């Protein structure tokens, strides 16, 4: 970067050529982690009853409603939304990990 600055390369080109490829991977990984965390936080708040309104569909609301029927033999009302919550969070995190590997300039 300093060598490019010395020979007179414009700042916009330096940013696009040297800085952006090194910053893009970590920023995308952090963004996907934050998306997964936001999904889990929303489900947690809905489970506690302070999230979205009860008439809106939410995984947390489905888990809370199914929690009343857990020991009456209808366990799937709670287990399937909980498994979907785990799968969504895991898939978003795996997508971020894949993006980090795909956009790593040292591996190319």
C-alpha positions in Angstrom: 0.0 0.0 0.0 2.8 2.4 0.8 4.6 1.5 -2.4 1.5 2.2 -4.4 1.1 5.6 -2.6 4.8 6.4 -3.4 4.4 5.8 -7.1 1.3 8.0 -7.2 -1.6 5.5 -7.4 -4.9 7.3 -6.6 -6.4 6.6 -3.1 -9.6 5.1 -4.5 -7.7 2.5 -6.4 -5.5 1.7 -3.4 -8.7 1.2 -1.3 -10.3 -1.0 -4.0 -7.2 -3.0 -4.8 -5.5 -3.5 -1.4 -7.8 -2.6 1.5 -11.2 -3.9 0.4 -10.1 -7.6 -0.3 -8.5 -7.8 3.1 -11.5 -6.3 5.0 -14.4 -7.9 3.1 -14.0 -11.4 4.5 -14.0 -10.5 8.2 -16.8 -8.0 7.8 -19.0 -10.6 6.1 -18.3 -13.2 8.7 -19.2 -10.8 11.5 -22.4 -9.8 9.6 -23.5 -13.4 9.3 -22.7 -14.1 13.0 -24.8 -11.0 13.9 -27.7 -12.2 11.7 -27.7 -15.6 13.5 -27.5 -13.8 16.8 -30.5 -11.5 15.9 -32.6 -14.6 14.9 -31.9 -16.2 18.2 -32.5 -13.1 20.2 -35.9 -12.5 18.4 -36.9 -16.1 19.1 -35.9 -15.7 22.8 -37.9 -12.5 23.2 -40.9 -14.1 21.5 -40.6 -17.2 23.8 -40.6 -14.9 26.8 -43.7 -13.0 25.4 -42.0 -9.6 24.9 -41.1 -10.1 21.2 -43.4 -9.9 18.2 -47.2 -9.9 18.9 -48.6 -13.4 19.6 -50.6 -13.4 16.4 -47.4 -13.1 14.3 -45.6 -16.3 13.4 -42.3 -16.7 15.2 -40.2 -19.7 16.2 -40.1 -18.4 19.8 -43.9 -18.2 19.9 -44.2 -21.7 18.4 -41.8 -23.1 21.0 -43.7 -21.3 23.9 -47.1 -22.6 22.7 -45.7 -26.1 22.2 -44.1 -26.0 25.7 -47.6 -26.4 27.3 -48.1 -29.7 25.3 -44.6 -31.1 25.8 -45.4 -33.7 28.4 -48.9 -34.6 27.0 -47.4 -36.7 24.2 -47.4 -33.9 21.6 -43.6 -33.3 21.8 -43.3 -32.4 18.1 -45.0 -29.0 18.6 -41.9 -27.9 20.5 -39.1 -30.0 19.0 -39.6 -29.1 15.3 -39.5 -25.3 15.8 -36.5 -25.7 18.1 -34.7 -27.8 15.6 -35.5 -25.3 12.9 -34.1 -22.5 15.0 -30.9 -24.4 15.5 -30.6 -25.3 11.8 -31.2 -21.7 10.7 -28.5 -20.4 13.1 -26.1 -23.1 12.1 -26.6 -22.6 8.4 -26.1 -18.9 8.6 -22.9 -19.4 10.6 -21.7 -22.0 8.1 -22.5 -19.6 5.2 -20.3 -17.0 6.9 -17.5 -19.5 7.4 -17.7 -20.5 3.7 -17.7 -16.8 2.6 -14.6 -16.2 4.8 -12.8 -19.0 3.1 -14.0 -18.0 -0.4 -13.0 -14.3 0.0 -9.7 -14.8 1.8 -7.1 -13.1 -0.4 -4.3 -15.2 1.0 -5.9 -18.5 -0.2 -6.3 -17.3 -3.8 
